[in-house]
């Protein structure tokens, strides 16, 4: 029949093996052969059952999608869609032939992250650290803290009160609870009037609208609480307590709630362009010379920087099986000068006896190198705004961001770029040696 192509090279283009069709010099092609995928298979296989349920997606596929997401700073939906268009991503995920269908549903990435948890993400990070070999085993490291912002709006009191009202409306519809009055026609008008708070002539009207919204939020939460059954009260008790806590908190209170759905803290790092950041504090450990991230720890609340160092050093010891000899820190780590066998050296601290001013300055010459690394984590690897839910989501996002940075560091290293060139030279050199020794001099 005309119009049908049979067994031609054009028809079989996408059915060829990816290992033959792709460029072996591409960074992802080379990286796919460097990562020890068997370690992930052994570690994460315990989370699956061979006897029950439908067959699961390959562990290598799921881990590779998480790494690609952080490497290229895309969302769950985008990484799944772009995977079908990019043959190098498919080869990195372990595919032998080009695939036209989606690898999985984006929600399966959420389930996989919840399945492996913080320990699983730490395993992925640990593998990326060990891939650097001896370069990651430096015993002199740099430490610093930053804020991992949560995906919430700037928490004004009125926004929180409106969240309470919307939550009551949603729960009343779900549980079929009839409220005495819903205020669904009043709230939009009051929201419009709140803009007058910043105008001079109608500021009084804006203040009155803000107070009215708070009053309505209190009425609705008390009304729905009265009409709930005992089972419903137990089911929503935590959220009701949060609502009352938001309504009763004052400006000068400590440990305030800034979101109805997320546990975030208000952290001030002294930035001129951003006075307050709402999220969690993280501690980063970086090797002094090679610039590899060897420690990443998330902390709930806003702890003092000096208190974050000991848990971060324990993680460093767990990954590399050794203790750091020296840690270079900034002025925010005042307090301890020694943790175990690790010496803590503060950049503006008192100079040691016998150390010249030039020698002391040279010791801290590389301390500021951690600042651009934090900038790259935020801009390029999704640490700037965390979209994952809960405290576990904070830790998982941090560890995967640092793992992606270490992989990018490995890809850009000269030893990785010229690895195949060195291998080619070695093969050519070996051939010439064989020819030379096989030559008959008689």
C-alpha positions as CSV (number, residue, x, y, z in Angstrom):
1,X,0.0,0.0,0.0
2,X,1.2,3.5,-0.8
3,X,1.9,6.0,2.0
4,X,3.2,3.3,4.4
5,X,6.9,3.3,5.3
6,X,8.2,-0.2,6.1
7,X,11.5,-0.8,8.0
8,X,13.3,2.3,6.8
9,X,15.9,4.2,8.9
10,X,13.5,7.2,9.1
11,X,10.7,5.1,10.6
12,X,13.1,3.4,13.1
13,X,14.7,6.7,14.3
14,X,13.1,6.8,17.7
15,X,13.3,3.0,18.2
16,X,17.1,3.0,18.2
17,X,18.7,2.6,21.6
18,X,19.3,5.9,23.3
19,X,22.9,4.9,24.1
20,X,23.7,4.9,20.4
21,X,21.6,7.9,19.3
22,X,22.8,10.4,21.9
23,X,26.0,12.3,22.3
24,X,28.3,10.5,24.8
25,X,29.9,13.8,25.8
26,X,26.7,15.3,27.1
27,X,26.8,16.0,30.8
28,X,23.7,14.0,31.7
29,X,24.9,11.0,29.6
30,X,28.1,10.9,31.5
31,X,26.4,11.6,34.9
32,X,24.0,8.6,34.4
33,X,27.0,6.3,34.4
34,X,28.6,7.8,37.5
35,X,25.7,7.7,39.9
36,X,25.5,4.4,41.9
37,X,21.8,3.7,41.3
38,X,22.0,0.3,43.0
39,X,22.4,2.1,46.4
40,X,19.0,3.7,45.9
41,X,17.4,0.4,44.9
42,X,18.7,-1.3,48.0
43,X,17.7,1.5,50.4
44,X,14.3,2.4,49.0
45,X,13.1,-1.1,48.1
46,X,11.9,-1.7,51.7
47,X,9.2,0.9,51.1
48,X,7.5,-1.3,48.5
49,X,5.7,-4.6,48.7
50,X,6.1,-7.3,46.0
51,X,2.9,-9.2,47.0
52,X,0.3,-6.4,47.1
53,X,-0.9,-3.6,44.8
54,X,-0.1,-2.7,41.3
55,X,3.5,-2.8,40.0
56,X,5.4,0.4,41.1
57,X,7.4,2.7,39.0
58,X,11.2,2.0,38.9
59,X,13.0,3.5,41.8
60,X,15.7,4.9,39.5
61,X,13.0,6.7,37.5
62,X,11.6,8.4,40.6
63,X,14.9,9.4,42.0
64,X,16.1,10.7,38.7
65,X,12.9,12.8,38.3
66,X,13.5,14.4,41.7
67,X,17.1,15.2,40.8
68,X,16.2,16.6,37.4
69,X,13.5,18.8,39.0
70,X,16.1,20.4,41.4
71,X,18.9,20.5,38.7
72,X,16.8,22.5,36.3
73,X,14.5,24.3,38.7
74,X,11.2,23.1,37.5
75,X,8.0,22.0,39.1
76,X,6.6,18.4,39.4
77,X,4.3,19.0,36.5
78,X,7.0,20.5,34.3
79,X,9.6,17.9,35.0
80,X,7.1,15.2,33.9
81,X,6.1,17.0,30.7
82,X,9.6,17.9,29.7
83,X,10.8,14.3,30.3
84,X,8.7,13.2,27.3
85,X,10.5,15.8,25.1
86,X,14.1,15.3,26.2
87,X,15.9,12.1,25.3
88,X,18.9,12.9,27.6
89,X,16.5,13.1,30.6
90,X,15.1,9.7,29.6
91,X,18.5,8.1,29.3
92,X,19.4,9.6,32.7
93,X,16.3,7.9,34.1
94,X,17.4,4.5,32.8
95,X,15.3,4.3,29.6
96,X,16.8,2.2,26.8
97,X,14.5,3.6,24.0
98,X,12.7,6.9,23.5
99,X,9.3,7.0,25.3
100,X,6.3,9.0,24.1
101,X,4.1,8.6,27.2
102,X,4.4,10.4,30.5
103,X,6.7,8.6,33.0
104,X,4.2,9.0,35.8
105,X,1.5,11.3,37.2
106,X,3.0,14.4,38.9
107,X,1.2,13.4,42.2
108,X,3.4,10.2,42.3
109,X,6.4,12.4,43.0
110,X,4.6,13.8,46.1
111,X,3.8,10.2,47.2
112,X,7.4,9.1,46.6
113,X,8.8,12.0,48.6
114,X,6.5,11.2,51.5
115,X,7.4,7.5,51.2
116,X,11.2,8.0,51.5
117,X,10.9,10.9,53.9
118,X,13.8,12.9,55.3
119,X,16.0,9.9,55.7
120,X,15.6,9.0,52.0
121,X,16.4,12.5,50.9
122,X,19.5,12.5,53.2
123,X,20.6,9.2,51.4
124,X,20.4,10.9,48.0
125,X,22.4,13.9,49.4
126,X,25.0,11.5,50.9
127,X,25.5,9.7,47.6
128,X,26.1,13.1,45.8
129,X,28.7,14.0,48.5
130,X,30.6,10.7,48.2
131,X,30.7,10.9,44.4
132,X,33.3,13.7,44.7
133,X,35.7,11.2,46.4
134,X,38.6,12.7,48.3
135,X,37.7,16.2,47.4
136,X,34.7,16.1,49.8
137,X,36.9,14.7,52.7
138,X,38.4,18.1,53.6
139,X,38.6,18.6,57.4
140,X,38.4,22.3,57.2
141,X,34.9,23.5,56.4
142,X,32.8,26.7,56.3
143,X,29.4,27.1,58.0
144,X,26.6,29.6,57.6
145,X,22.8,29.8,58.0
146,X,20.1,31.2,55.8
147,X,16.3,31.2,55.5
148,X,14.3,28.8,53.4
149,X,11.1,30.8,52.7
150,X,7.8,29.0,52.7
151,X,5.3,29.6,49.9
152,X,3.0,31.9,51.9
153,X,1.9,35.5,51.4
154,X,3.0,38.3,53.7
155,X,1.0,37.5,56.8
156,X,-1.1,40.5,57.8
157,X,-3.7,40.1,60.5
158,X,-6.6,40.7,58.0
159,X,-5.3,38.0,55.6
160,X,-5.2,35.5,58.5
161,X,-8.7,36.4,59.6
162,X,-10.0,36.0,56.0
163,X,-8.3,32.5,55.9
164,X,-10.3,31.6,59.0
165,X,-13.6,32.7,57.4
166,X,-12.8,30.8,54.2
167,X,-11.9,27.7,56.2
168,X,-15.3,27.9,58.1
169,X,-17.2,28.2,54.8
170,X,-15.4,25.2,53.3
171,X,-15.9,23.0,56.4
172,X,-19.6,24.0,56.8
173,X,-20.2,22.9,53.1
174,X,-18.2,19.6,53.6
175,X,-19.9,18.6,56.8
176,X,-23.3,20.0,55.9
177,X,-23.4,22.4,58.9
178,X,-25.9,25.3,58.5
179,X,-24.4,28.5,59.9
180,X,-26.6,31.1,61.5
181,X,-25.2,33.7,59.1
182,X,-22.5,33.1,56.4
183,X,-21.6,36.8,55.6
184,X,-20.8,35.7,52.0
185,X,-22.2,39.0,50.7
186,X,-20.7,41.2,53.4
187,X,-17.1,40.0,53.3
188,X,-16.3,41.1,49.7
189,X,-17.5,44.6,50.4
190,X,-15.4,44.7,53.6
191,X,-12.3,43.5,51.7
192,X,-12.8,46.3,49.2
193,X,-13.0,48.9,52.0
194,X,-9.7,47.7,53.7
195,X,-7.8,49.5,50.9
196,X,-8.8,52.8,52.4
197,X,-6.6,52.1,55.5
198,X,-3.6,53.6,53.7
199,X,-5.5,56.7,52.4
200,X,-5.6,59.9,54.5
201,X,-9.2,60.9,54.0
202,X,-10.9,57.4,54.5
203,X,-8.5,55.8,56.9
204,X,-11.2,55.6,59.6
205,X,-13.4,53.6,57.2
206,X,-10.6,51.2,56.4
207,X,-9.9,50.6,60.1
208,X,-13.6,49.9,60.8
209,X,-13.6,47.3,57.9
210,X,-10.5,45.5,59.4
211,X,-12.2,45.4,62.8
212,X,-15.4,44.1,61.3
213,X,-13.6,41.2,59.5
214,X,-12.0,40.1,62.7
215,X,-15.4,40.2,64.5
216,X,-17.0,38.1,61.8
217,X,-14.2,35.6,61.9
218,X,-14.7,35.1,65.7
219,X,-18.5,34.8,65.2
220,X,-18.2,32.1,62.5
221,X,-15.6,30.0,64.4
222,X,-17.8,30.0,67.6
223,X,-20.9,29.2,65.6
224,X,-19.4,26.2,63.8
225,X,-17.9,24.9,67.0
226,X,-21.3,25.0,68.7
227,X,-22.9,23.0,65.9
228,X,-20.2,20.3,65.5
229,X,-20.7,16.8,66.8
230,X,-18.1,15.2,69.2
231,X,-16.5,13.3,66.3
232,X,-16.2,16.5,64.2
233,X,-14.7,18.4,67.1
234,X,-12.0,15.8,67.5
235,X,-11.4,15.8,63.8
236,X,-10.9,19.6,63.5
237,X,-9.7,20.3,67.1
238,X,-6.2,21.4,66.0
239,X,-7.4,23.8,63.3
240,X,-10.0,25.3,65.7
241,X,-7.2,25.9,68.3
242,X,-5.1,27.6,65.6
243,X,-8.1,29.9,64.7
244,X,-8.6,31.0,68.3
245,X,-4.8,31.5,68.7
246,X,-4.7,33.8,65.6
247,X,-7.7,35.8,66.8
248,X,-6.2,36.3,70.3
249,X,-2.6,37.0,69.5
250,X,-1.3,40.5,69.8
251,X,1.5,42.4,68.2
252,X,4.0,42.0,71.0
253,X,3.4,38.2,71.5
254,X,6.1,35.7,70.9
255,X,5.8,32.5,68.9
256,X,2.9,33.9,66.8
257,X,1.2,32.0,64.0
258,X,1.8,33.4,60.6
259,X,-0.1,30.9,58.5
260,X,-3.2,28.7,59.1
261,X,-1.8,25.8,57.2
262,X,2.0,25.9,57.6
263,X,4.4,26.2,60.6
264,X,6.6,29.1,59.8
265,X,8.7,31.5,61.8
266,X,9.5,35.2,61.3
267,X,13.2,35.5,60.8
268,X,15.2,38.8,60.5
269,X,18.6,38.4,58.9
270,X,19.4,42.1,58.6
271,X,18.7,42.5,54.9
272,X,17.8,46.0,53.8
273,X,15.6,44.9,50.9
274,X,13.8,42.2,53.0
275,X,13.4,43.0,56.7
276,X,11.5,39.8,57.6
277,X,11.5,36.4,56.0
278,X,8.8,33.7,56.8
279,X,10.0,30.1,56.7
280,X,12.6,28.0,58.5
281,X,16.3,28.4,59.2
282,X,18.8,26.1,57.5
283,X,22.5,25.4,58.2
284,X,24.9,24.8,55.3
285,X,28.4,23.2,55.6
286,X,30.8,23.8,52.7
287,X,34.4,22.5,52.1
288,X,36.8,25.3,52.2
289,X,38.9,24.6,49.0
290,X,36.7,22.5,46.7
291,X,33.3,24.2,47.5
292,X,31.3,21.0,48.0
293,X,28.2,21.0,50.3
294,X,28.9,18.4,52.9
295,X,26.1,19.3,55.4
296,X,22.6,20.6,55.2
297,X,20.2,20.7,58.2
298,X,16.8,22.3,58.6
299,X,15.6,23.7,61.9
300,X,12.2,24.5,63.2
301,X,11.7,28.0,64.5
302,X,14.4,30.6,64.7
303,X,17.3,29.2,66.8
304,X,20.5,31.0,67.5
305,X,23.2,30.3,64.8
306,X,25.6,28.9,67.4
307,X,23.0,26.2,68.4
308,X,22.6,25.0,64.8
309,X,26.3,24.1,64.4
310,X,26.4,20.9,66.6
311,X,23.6,19.0,64.8
312,X,25.1,20.0,61.4
313,X,28.5,18.7,62.5
314,X,26.9,15.4,63.6
315,X,25.4,15.1,60.1
316,X,28.9,15.7,58.6
317,X,30.4,13.0,60.8
318,X,27.6,10.6,59.8
319,X,28.1,11.1,56.1
320,X,31.9,11.2,55.9
321,X,32.8,9.0,58.9
322,X,35.1,11.6,60.3
323,X,35.1,14.8,62.4
324,X,35.9,18.2,61.1
325,X,39.1,19.6,62.3
326,X,38.2,23.3,61.9
327,X,35.0,25.3,61.1
328,X,35.2,28.9,59.8
329,X,32.1,30.9,60.9
330,X,30.9,34.5,60.9
331,X,30.0,36.8,63.9
332,X,26.6,35.1,64.4
333,X,28.2,32.1,66.0
334,X,29.4,33.7,69.2
335,X,29.7,31.4,72.2
336,X,31.4,28.1,71.8
337,X,35.0,27.8,70.7
338,X,35.1,24.0,70.5
339,X,32.6,21.2,69.7
340,X,34.2,17.8,70.4
341,X,37.4,17.7,68.4
342,X,36.3,20.5,66.0
343,X,37.7,23.9,66.6
344,X,35.4,26.9,65.8
345,X,37.1,29.9,64.4
346,X,35.1,33.2,64.1
347,X,36.1,35.7,61.5
348,X,36.0,38.7,63.8
349,X,37.0,36.8,66.9
350,X,40.1,37.2,69.0
351,X,43.3,36.4,67.2
352,X,45.3,33.3,68.5
353,X,48.6,33.8,70.2
354,X,51.5,33.4,67.8
355,X,49.4,34.1,64.8
356,X,50.3,37.1,62.7
357,X,47.7,39.4,61.3
358,X,48.5,38.4,57.8
359,X,48.2,34.6,58.7
360,X,44.9,35.2,60.4
361,X,43.5,37.1,57.4
362,X,44.7,34.3,55.0
363,X,42.9,31.7,57.1
364,X,39.5,33.4,56.6
365,X,40.1,34.4,53.0
366,X,37.7,31.7,51.7
367,X,35.0,32.1,54.4
368,X,32.8,34.3,52.2
369,X,32.8,31.7,49.4
370,X,29.7,30.2,51.0
371,X,27.6,33.3,50.3
372,X,27.4,32.8,46.5
373,X,26.8,29.1,47.0
374,X,23.7,30.0,49.0
375,X,22.7,32.3,46.3
376,X,22.9,29.6,43.7
377,X,20.9,27.2,45.9
378,X,18.1,29.8,46.0
379,X,18.1,31.0,42.4
380,X,19.0,27.8,40.6
381,X,17.9,24.8,42.8
382,X,14.6,25.8,44.4
383,X,15.7,26.8,47.8
384,X,14.5,30.4,47.4
385,X,10.8,29.4,47.9
386,X,9.7,26.0,49.3
387,X,6.5,24.6,47.9
388,X,6.6,21.3,49.8
389,X,4.2,20.9,52.7
390,X,5.1,20.6,56.4
391,X,8.3,20.3,58.3
392,X,9.3,17.1,56.4
393,X,8.9,19.1,53.1
394,X,11.3,21.7,54.5
395,X,14.0,19.1,55.1
396,X,13.4,17.2,51.8
397,X,13.6,20.4,49.7
398,X,16.8,21.5,51.4
399,X,18.6,18.1,51.0
400,X,17.5,17.7,47.3
401,X,18.6,21.3,46.5
402,X,22.1,20.6,48.0
403,X,22.2,17.3,46.2
404,X,21.5,19.0,42.9
405,X,24.2,21.6,43.6
406,X,26.8,18.9,44.2
407,X,25.8,17.2,40.9
408,X,26.1,20.5,39.1
409,X,29.5,21.0,40.7
410,X,30.6,17.5,39.5
411,X,29.3,18.2,36.0
412,X,31.3,21.5,35.8
413,X,34.5,20.0,37.2
414,X,37.5,19.7,34.8
415,X,38.1,16.1,35.8
416,X,34.5,15.2,34.7
417,X,34.6,17.2,31.5
418,X,37.9,15.7,30.3
419,X,37.3,12.2,31.6
420,X,36.6,10.8,28.2
421,X,39.5,12.7,26.7
422,X,41.9,11.2,29.2
423,X,40.5,7.8,28.5
424,X,41.0,8.2,24.8
425,X,44.6,9.4,25.3
426,X,45.3,6.4,27.5
427,X,43.9,3.9,24.9
428,X,46.0,5.5,22.1
429,X,49.1,5.5,24.3
430,X,48.5,1.8,25.2
431,X,48.2,1.0,21.5
432,X,51.5,2.6,20.7
433,X,53.2,0.7,23.5
434,X,51.9,-2.6,22.2
435,X,53.1,-1.7,18.7
436,X,56.5,-0.8,20.0
437,X,57.0,-4.0,22.0
438,X,55.6,-6.2,19.2
439,X,58.2,-4.8,16.7
440,X,61.0,-7.2,15.8
441,X,64.3,-5.4,16.2
442,X,66.3,-8.3,14.7
